[in-house]
Amino acid sequence: MNAVTKAGAIGALTMALAVPAMADDTDADSVLAVVDGTEITLGHVIIARENVPEQFQQMPDDALFEAILEQLVQQTALADTVEGELSRRDRLALENEQRSRRANTALTEAVEAATTEEALREAYEAQYADAEPAPEYRASHILVETEEEAQDLRAELEDGADFAELAQEHSTGPTGPDGGDLGWFGAGQMVPEFEDAVAALEPGAFSDPVQTDFGWHVILLEDMRMADAPEFEEAREELEGELQRETLEGLIEEVTEAADVEMRTDGIDPSLMRDGGLLER
């Protein structure tokens, strides 16, 4: 927890908390404590718990509840000792936090509206209703930095070297320790250059060196099959991700273009963002 911990970093601040048993009509506005006239509600505790570090989330509810409530009481008492308005730093931090939370609310609401069960099924029908069986490939690859390295490895394969062993020894890609195994994949899951090279191979054959943005590949096509369209539940996660991405990108572009934005950055040195002392001037 941040600020004041349950262990009591402020030893002089001691308080006895009397928390009544929860009634059946308890809600987020239920008051759990009052500190010099300031109410702390169950809603405050709920929000605080959501921001507790993961290691504290495993605490028993009664212990975590007591710790959070005590922290909120301590924070409230400390806050009341500060006179006057917030500092510029704190005010700006709160403005940024409010802006971020309101933006997240807008995005969350848009995503929820766009990913209803009906919308997901409509997306499934549009994408898969008339889909014909499509090829899927199982392949392995060896990724190296230069074409010369790739050519040398291909020559070793021609001489009978074991593909998996070469991948384990030479591949710079994350699949190297697994012998370069990429598993099964379909159209659109690999970059075009890689996908085109795989599609041109027969099972058991390996490619000439293929260049992509990642480097140079030697590819072995292990197997190929024709796959039917996935069932709705199998495609749900993918469809949900696609709708979320489209919705977020569309909404951000729409509202930004519609907003009256006037940039005034001419003559501003970007390095000034590192000068926290400006907040004190």
C-alpha angles and dihedrals in degrees: 000000000000128000110021117004128215089251086068117246086186102058094179091063108082124162137171112225120206108191113184122222114270116260123216091255094055113139139166091283094056109124115234100175141000119213115191089329096316114120123222111200137194086254090062090052092049092052092045092051091053089060097045113118115261095252091061093047088076093062117111111269095245093052094044092046092053093046094050094046092049090050091051091049091050093046091050092050091048093046090055090059092064113089128206131011126332117273117261089252093054093043092052091045090053091048090052091047092050092047091050094048094048091048091050090050091054092049094045093050091049093049093048091051092048098047103052119140090256092051092049092051091048090051090048092052092047093050104035111017094095097023116139121212107284131204120261124191136206111205144159128208143191113219120202136162102244139042089232091059090048092050091050091051092049089052090053090051090051087055091055103267117158111258096212092050092051090049092051091049102040113015116109092194125101091251093060095098088053093054092264093293111166096178122216121334138165139206116317097018095099131046112273097252092053094043093049091051092050093048090054094056131089117225110277094024127110128214137242112254110298122201123215134156087274096058135264122334136198106198130202117197105215099180145337133211140172111245127200121226112282121255116258095259091049090053097040097095093046093047091047091052092049093049092047092050094046092046095049094045092045095047094046091049093045098050094040092052091046093049121094097241120181114182116208103179099119110126094011114131107223090214089069088081086076093056103094088171089077088073090063095053 
